């Protein structure tokens, strides 16, 4: 049975639709069903000078084709100019695609970049697609970014730096590591127990309490309890040396305590093929690791590598999950 994935372009005025058109030109790793406005996709194809034939949602598409679940926008797309009137269509595409995955009609979800300010300006309270899909599924999730060289999960996500220490709790670290461990074992098909490097919060991982007590009071007790359950955890490690190549070779993933502790290293090591994975959902969800690039929209110069990587990885995760 062929893997079937939902494909959501995201902000129609950004580069998402044209990246989906470029993806449609390739021999597919899986059957794709786009949740989008047909006019937005055809406008992007025309701007790129590429063929695009839209099919019914239950059809298998070949190169130059996309199966479509139509989500009509309130207003036509203008490249580079987000319109808050189209925010309901952006959210409807995400919700409908997530619902299809929850119902088992599709095997996974690939998402393009959204424009948070435009959605909120449209009167919809929106903090992020990860949060929207987690609430829809009624589960707790973990954000992990990955490229072919490295996987980095986050204990906290989009927080001001001054709020991070209070957000690092024993229960939170424990929950995050359990979700990460389960996803690595199930979705990535690791035959041996996944090996996870856990970073400390403070410089030098706290220097035995001299540079902060979060490691001693919070992180170490959480790791010790999980090791007793059989998880293969290393740390807490100083973040400034944990990413050395000889150390990374011994880990399947790294857990960073906050956004800018781990993600600059990952993006430096391979930004073009980096993707954003939501762990803990009942289905695989993989997103591009870049924004809407409004200044590039409609010009045909946007790099599609991240969307190509996201679709390929989502198909692979879906197959692993099905076989498991």
C-alpha positions in Angstrom: 0.0 0.0 0.0 1.5 3.3 -1.1 2.3 5.9 1.5 0.1 9.0 1.2 1.0 12.4 2.6 -0.8 15.7 3.1 1.1 18.7 1.7 0.2 22.1 3.1 2.0 25.1 1.4 1.4 27.5 4.3 1.3 31.3 3.6 0.0 31.7 0.0 1.9 35.0 -0.5 5.2 33.4 0.4 7.4 30.8 -1.3 5.4 27.8 0.0 3.1 27.4 -3.1 6.0 27.6 -5.6 8.1 25.1 -3.5 5.1 22.7 -3.7 5.0 23.2 -7.5 8.7 22.3 -7.6 8.2 19.3 -5.5 5.4 18.2 -7.8 7.9 18.0 -10.7 9.9 15.2 -9.1 9.2 11.5 -9.1 7.3 11.2 -5.8 8.6 9.2 -2.7 4.9 9.0 -1.8 1.5 10.1 -3.0 0.9 13.7 -2.1 -2.4 15.4 -1.5 -2.1 19.2 -1.4 -4.4 21.1 1.0 -4.4 24.5 -0.7 -6.2 27.0 -3.0 -6.0 25.8 -6.6 -5.6 29.3 -7.9 -2.6 29.9 -5.6 -0.9 26.8 -6.9 -1.6 27.5 -10.5 -0.4 31.1 -10.1 2.9 29.9 -8.6 3.3 27.4 -11.4 2.7 30.1 -14.0 5.3 32.4 -12.2 7.8 29.6 -12.4 6.9 28.6 -15.9 6.4 25.0 -14.8 3.6 22.5 -15.7 1.0 21.7 -13.0 -2.1 19.6 -13.4 -4.4 19.4 -10.4 -6.2 16.1 -9.8 -8.9 14.9 -7.5 -7.7 14.1 -3.9 -8.1 10.4 -4.4 -5.8 10.2 -7.4 -2.1 9.3 -7.6 -0.1 12.0 -9.2 2.9 11.8 -11.4 5.6 14.4 -12.2 4.0 17.7 -13.0 0.8 16.8 -11.2 -0.7 17.2 -7.7 -3.7 15.7 -6.1 -5.7 18.4 -4.4 -8.0 18.9 -1.5 -9.2 22.4 -2.3 -9.2 25.1 0.4 -10.5 28.3 -1.1 -9.0 31.6 0.0 -11.0 34.8 0.5 -8.9 36.8 -1.8 -6.4 36.1 -4.6 -2.8 35.7 -3.8 -0.4 38.6 -4.3 3.2 37.5 -4.2 5.0 39.0 -1.2 1.9 40.6 0.3 0.2 38.4 3.0 -3.5 39.2 3.3 -5.1 38.6 6.8 -8.3 37.8 5.0 -6.7 34.6 3.9 -5.7 33.5 7.4 -8.8 31.3 7.8 -7.8 29.3 4.7 -4.3 28.8 6.0 -5.6 27.5 9.3 -8.3 25.4 7.6 -5.7 23.7 5.4 -3.6 22.7 8.5 -6.7 21.5 10.4 -8.2 19.5 7.6 -4.8 17.9 6.8 -4.2 17.0 10.5 -7.8 15.6 10.7 -7.2 13.4 7.7 -4.0 12.0 9.3 -5.8 11.4 12.6 -8.5 9.6 10.8 -5.9 7.3 9.1 -6.8 8.6 5.7 -3.3 9.9 5.2 0.0 8.6 6.6 1.8 11.9 7.4 1.9 15.7 7.0 4.4 17.9 5.3 4.0 21.7 5.9 5.5 24.8 4.4 6.1 28.1 6.1 3.3 30.2 7.6 3.2 33.9 8.5 2.2 34.2 12.1 1.6 37.9 12.1 -0.8 37.7 9.2 -2.8 34.9 10.9 -3.1 36.8 14.1 -4.0 40.0 12.2 -6.8 37.9 10.6 -8.3 37.5 14.1 -7.0 34.0 14.8 -5.0 33.4 17.9 -2.0 31.4 16.6 1.3 30.6 18.3 2.6 28.0 15.8 1.7 25.0 13.7 3.3 22.6 16.2 1.0 23.9 19.0 -2.1 23.8 16.7 -1.5 20.2 15.7 -0.7 19.1 19.3 -3.9 20.7 20.5 -5.9 19.1 17.7 -4.5 15.6 18.5 -4.7 16.1 22.3 -1.1 15.1 22.9 2.2 16.6 24.2 4.9 17.0 21.6 8.6 17.8 21.2 10.2 19.9 18.5 13.2 18.3 16.8 15.2 19.7 13.9 17.4 17.5 11.8 19.6 17.4 8.8 21.6 14.4 7.3 24.3 15.0 10.0 22.5 15.8 13.2 19.3 15.7 15.2 18.6 18.3 17.9 15.5 18.2 20.1 14.4 21.0 22.3 13.4 21.0 26.0 12.0 24.5 25.6 11.1 26.2 22.3 10.2 29.9 21.7 10.8 31.5 25.0 12.6 34.7 26.0 16.0 33.7 27.4 15.2 35.0 30.9 12.2 32.6 31.0 14.1 29.5 30.2 15.5 28.4 33.6 12.0 28.5 35.2 10.7 26.4 32.3 13.3 23.6 32.8 11.6 21.3 35.3 12.2 17.7 36.2 8.8 16.6 34.9 9.4 18.6 31.6 12.8 17.1 31.0 11.5 13.6 31.8 8.5 14.0 29.5 10.6 15.4 26.6 13.1 12.6 26.8 10.5 9.9 26.9 8.8 11.3 23.7 12.2 11.7 22.0 13.3 8.2 22.9 10.0 6.6 21.7 10.1 8.5 18.4 13.7 7.6 17.7 13.0 3.9 18.3 9.7 3.8 16.4 9.9 6.3 13.6 13.6 6.3 12.8 13.9 2.5 12.9 16.9 2.4 15.2 17.6 -1.3 16.0 19.6 -0.6 19.2 18.3 1.6 22.1 18.6 5.3 20.9 21.6 7.1 22.4 20.8 10.6 23.5 23.2 13.4 24.6 21.6 15.8 27.0 23.1 19.3 27.3 23.3 21.2 30.5 21.6 24.6 30.9 24.6 26.5 32.2 28.1 27.0 30.9 30.2 24.0 31.6 27.0 22.2 32.6 26.9 24.1 35.9 30.5 23.4 37.0 29.3 21.2 39.9 26.9 24.0 41.1 29.4 26.9 40.9 27.7 28.2 37.7 24.1 27.3 38.5 22.2 24.5 40.2 19.8 23.5 37.5 21.9 20.6 36.5 22.2 19.3 40.1 18.7 20.0 41.2 16.7 19.3 38.0 18.5 17.7 35.1 20.6 15.0 36.8 17.7 13.6 38.9 15.6 13.3 35.7 18.4 11.6 33.8 19.1 9.2 36.7 15.5 8.1 37.0 15.2 7.5 33.2 18.5 5.6 33.1 16.9 3.3 35.7 14.1 2.7 33.2 16.7 1.6 30.5 17.1 4.8 28.5 20.6 5.4 27.1 21.4 9.0 28.2 24.7 10.9 28.3 24.9 14.1 30.3 24.3 16.7 31.3 27.1 17.8 28.9 28.7 21.2 28.4 27.1 22.6 25.2 30.4 24.1 24.0 32.0 20.7 23.5 29.1 18.3 23.0 28.9 19.1 19.3 32.5 18.1 18.5 32.4 15.6 15.6 34.1 12.8 17.6 31.5 13.1 20.3 28.5 13.4 18.0 29.3 10.1 16.3 28.3 8.4 19.5 24.8 9.9 19.7 21.6 9.4 17.8 20.2 12.8 18.9 21.0 15.7 21.2 18.6 17.3 23.6 19.2 21.1 24.0 17.7 23.0 26.8 16.7 26.0 24.7 16.3 27.2 21.1 19.6 29.0 20.4 21.7 26.5 22.4 21.4 23.8 19.7 19.9 25.1 16.6 22.7 27.4 15.4 25.0 24.4 15.3 22.5 22.3 13.4 21.8 25.1 10.9 25.5 25.7 10.4 26.1 22.1 9.7 23.5 21.9 6.9 20.8 24.6 6.7 19.6 23.8 3.2 18.5 20.3 4.1 17.3 21.0 7.7 13.8 20.1 8.6 11.5 20.5 11.6 9.9 17.4 13.0 7.1 17.3 15.5 7.6 14.2 17.8 4.7 12.8 19.8 1.9 13.2 17.3 -0.1 10.1 16.2 1.4 10.6 12.7 4.7 11.9 11.3 4.8 15.7 10.7 7.8 17.3 9.0 8.1 21.0 8.1 10.6 23.1 6.3 13.1 24.9 8.4 12.8 28.3 6.9 10.3 31.2 6.8 8.0 32.5 4.1 10.7 34.5 2.3 8.2 37.1 1.1 10.9 39.0 -0.8 11.6 36.0 -2.9 8.0 34.9 -3.6 7.1 34.6 -7.3 10.6 35.2 -8.5 11.6 31.5 -9.0 14.8 31.8 -7.0 13.8 30.1 -3.7 15.7 27.0 -2.8 13.3 24.0 -2.5 15.9 21.7 -0.8 14.2 21.9 2.7 10.8 20.9 1.3 12.3 18.1 -0.7 14.0 16.8 2.4 10.9 17.2 4.5 8.8 15.2 2.1 11.4 12.4 1.7 11.8 12.2 5.5 8.1 12.2 6.2 7.6 9.4 3.7 10.4 7.4 5.4 9.0 8.0 8.9 5.5 7.0 7.8 6.9 3.7 6.4 8.8 3.0 9.6 5.8 3.7 11.7 3.6 1.5 9.5 6.1 -1.4 9.7 6.4 -1.0 13.5 
